Every structure is written in structure tokens, then in C-alpha cells.
Amino acid sequence: MRQIILDTETTGIDPKEGHRLIEIGAVEMVNRRLTGNTYHQYINPEREIDAEAIGIHGITNERVADEPRFAEVADAFWTFIQGAELVIHNAAFDVGFIDHEFGLLNARRGEPRLGPVADHCAILDTLKLARDKHPGQRNSLDALCKRYEIDNGHRVLHGALLDAEILADVYLAMTGGQTALLLDADAQAGSNSGGISGIQRLSAERSRLTVTRPSPAELEAHHAKLSRIRENAGECAWDALAWEASEAGHILDTSAKS
């Protein structure tokens, strides 16, 4: 399954009041593994940015003055997200702005070429997911990072790509975790943007499991327990598990099986 974890920054709160996108950040995940493919773009909104918005994300009018307009990047962005499941925190906000931009562009082009997003992508709102899992609690991205012990200390201001990277960690934690967030070397080689900074968060110590061998007394008690199970039930699920493990190249103690 291909998922795009996405975030945006804008000139203000409501596109109906003429507010526009100024930044899009997205990371790609396939089968719950980050691929290293990203989309990140600053955008000239063709209008002033509200002071309140600058206070949140720190992106000034001067910062985006020389960036491309949405019409210049829309096709590349559409190619990146089309057909994927979009994972967004408070999806209605971001999708509303994206659809607004596509609507303006389609009107200029005179044909409905791009969007609406929901007609071409599945949408998963992590804010709704968090509210369902944690009713009555704070479910902002910062609150979720604290709840799931995800380091976001480098997040002083909002930023689309950084927030998308953090949201990827939060989403995986909320939906069962992941064995590792380390990128495959092959995926890194195929990245179209040089990889994702800050995603390789699992240290070697956390990714290794400690193996503790049983003592002779523990093994004897284990064997006795299995023997009693076989006598009473006629079969033991441990035997099938041990066989499957040995077939897969793992080692389980089966010496108690008669």
C-alpha cells in the first residue's frame, strides 16, 4: 500500500477568504516503510501572508517571493500524490487548501484537469484517528509526540516537511508501530530528493533484542510442562510452533517432544 504523509503551510486560515498555500511537504511510505521519496516545495502565494500565520510557521513574504507559483508545480505535485492514501493531521484543512488551489488552476486552464483530491486519493485523518483512540485528551501533533514518546525537540516552528516526517512517526506509533524506520539502502539510492533527514531515529541499541538463555532448571520445568500438556490434550501447540521456526531457520528447543 502506498501512503503519502502530508502537511501544508498557508498564508492564513480560510481559502474562502483568499488565503493560499505557501509550503507543501510530503514523505512516501510503502507497506509501512519509508521509501526515502519526498515532495517538498515552497510556493509564491501571490498575496501577503498574515502576521499571525508567520508567527506559527515563520515563513515570511520575502522567503517565498522568488518561489514558483502553484500553477508551476501543480502537475509534479499531482503526480506524486495521485492514487495514494494521504495521511494528514486535520485533513479537512490541508485538503481544502489543495482543492482550492486546483480549482483556481483549472479555472485558468479552462478544464478540470486536476483534483478534487478525494476523487483520486484515499484520505486518512490522523486527528480523527487520535480522537477515536484518545477521547477527551489533547490530540495536537505535539501532544501525540509526547504521548508516544517521539522526539520533536527540533520542532520550534511549524514546517511542512518536518511536520510530515514527525507525523509519519506518530502515525506508525498509533497504528501498531514498525520494526524499524531505517531506510533500505536500495530505497535510498532510488530517492528523488536525497533521503529524509531525521527519520532514521532508531539507534542500534534499540533495534537489537537481548536474547536470554534459559537455565537448566527452567528448561527442565519447560519440558515437564510440555509433557503434561501432551498427556492431557494429545497434542501441543508448541511442537507446531517449534517446527515452523526450524523450517524458517530459527531454533526452538524441541528436545522434550517424544
N, C-alpha and C positions, 0 to 999 in steps of 0.2 A: 504494500500500500504506500503510495506517495503522498506525503503530507508537506505542507508549507507552513511553517510557523512565522507569523507576520505581524508587523506593527507599523504604525504611521505616526508622523508628527504633522501638525497643521497650523494654520495662521490663527485659528480660533475654534470655537465650539461647534458652530452650526453651518453646514454648507448652504442651507437655505438663506443665510444672511450674506452669502458671497464668499465664505471662507474656503480656503484651498489647501491642498496637500503641499508640504514642503520637504518631506522626507519619507521614504519607504525603505524598510529593512525586512529581509526575509531569509530564513535558512531552510534548507531542504532536508527532509527525513524520509527514508525508505525502510519499511519494515522495522520502524522504531530505532533506526540507526542513522545518525547524522552523516550525510554524504560528503560534506565539505562544500557543496554548491550553495552559493548565496546570491541574493539580489540586494544591492544597496544603492540608493540614488537620492541625492538632494535635488530639489526642484524649485525653479523660479516660479512663485505663485502668481506673478503678475498683479500683485496688490501688496499692501502693507501688512505686516504681522502685528497682531495685538500685543501690547506690552505684557498683559497677563500671560499670554502663551509663551513669550520669550522667557518669562520668569520660570516657566515649567521646564522647557527643553533647551533654553539657551541659544537657540538659532536666531540670528539677527537678520534684518533685511540685507545688510551688507554681505553676510555669509552666502546668501543664495542669489545675489544679484546677477552673477555670471553663470549660474547653473542653467541647464536646459529646461525648457518649458515641458509640461506634462505631455503635450502633443508629440514632442520629440522622443520621448522614452516609452510611450504607451504600448507600442507594439512589442517591444522587448519584454516589458513587464507582463503583458498579457500572455506571451509565450511561456514565461516562467511559471505562472500560476495556473494556467488553463488545465482543467481536468483533475487537479489535485484536491485533496481535502485541506482547507485552510483552517489552521488552528490560531485563534485570535482571542485576546482578552478584551471583553466588551466588544464583541464582533459588530454589533449594530453601528457603533461609532465609526470604525475603520471602513467597513463595507459601505456605509452611507457615503463617506467621502470618496471612496474609489468609484462607486457607481455615479456619483455626481460628476467626477472628472471624465469618466467615459461618456456620460450624457452630453457634456459640453463639447467633447471632441467629435462625437457622432453628429451633432448638430452642425458643426463646422464642415465636416466632410460630406454631409448631406445623405448619409446612410448609416444604419445601425450596425456598425462593424464589430464593436467590442462591448462586452457586458450584456446584460447585468451579471454580476458575479455569481449570484445564486443559481443562475440558469446553467452555469458551466463548471461550477465547483461545489463540492460539499463544504459546509461551514460548521466548525465545532467551536462553540463559545466557551472558553475556559472559565470565564466569570460565572456563567450559569452552572457549569460543572462544579466549580468550587462552592457555590451557594447550595447546591444539592448535597454535597458531601459535608459541608460545614455550616449548616443553617444557623443564623443568628450571630455569626462571627464575622470579623473583618476579612475581606477576601480580595483586597488590592494585591497587586503583584508583590509589593514589598512585604505585606503581611503573609502571603503564601511562602515567600522565600524564608521568612523567619520560622514559619510553621514546619516547613520541610527541610530546614537546616541547609539552605542553599546560599552560598556566599554571594552577596550582591554589594559588598562594601565598595566596589569600584564604581557603583552607580550613584553619582552625585546629582546629575540632571538626567531627565528622560532623553533617550536617543533611540531611534527606530531599530537599528541593527542590534545594539546592545540589549534592548528590551526583548527583541525576538530571541536572542541567544539565551537570556535568562528564562524566558517563557518556555523554551524547549526543555530546560532542566525541570521547571515546575510541572509542566505537562507530564513528563515521564514519571516524576515522583507521584503525582496524583493518580496516575493510571497504572501503577504497578512497578514502576522503576525500569531499569535497564541494566544488563550485566556489565556494560562498560560504555562510556561515552567517548572512548578513544576512537579516532577516525582510522579507517583502514588505509594502509599505505597506497593501495590502488585507487581508493576514492580520493585521496589527497592529490594523487598525480593527475586525476581527471577533473579536478576542481577548476571552475571558471573564474575563481576570484582569489586564489592563493590560500584557501582554507579559512577557518573561523577562529579568530583569536578568542581565548578564554573558554573554549568549550572543553578542552581536554583537562577536566577538573579532577579526575580520579587519580590519586597517586598510586605508585607501585605497591605501597603498603596496603592500601585499601582494596586493590584489585586482587591481592593474593589471599587465599584462605589458609588458615592454620590447620594442619592435619594432626590430630592427637590419636596415637595408637592405644588400643585397649590394653589393660593389664592382663596377665594370665588369669587372675581371679574373675575379672569382668568377662573374659572370653568363656570361661567355664560356666558362669551363670547364664550367658547368652546361649550356649549350646544346650544347657539343660532346659531353658525356656522353650527353644525351638522343638526339642524332643517331646515336651509335654503337649505342645500345640499339634504336632503330627499325630500323637497317640489319641488325642481327643477329637480332632477335626478330620484326620485322614490326609490332610494336605496343609501346606504352609505357604503363605504368600511370599515370604522371604526367599524361598527357593526359586520362585519365578523371577523375582527381582534380581537375585544374585546371578541367575543365568543370563538375563538381559544385560546386566552390567558387564559380565565377562565377554559376551558377544561384542559389546561396544568398546572393549579394550580396557575396562576398569576392573578392579579387583575387589571382590567382597568375600568375606570368609564363609565358605560353604562346607567346611570340614565336619560340621555336625550332622550333615544330611546322610542318612543311612542308605 
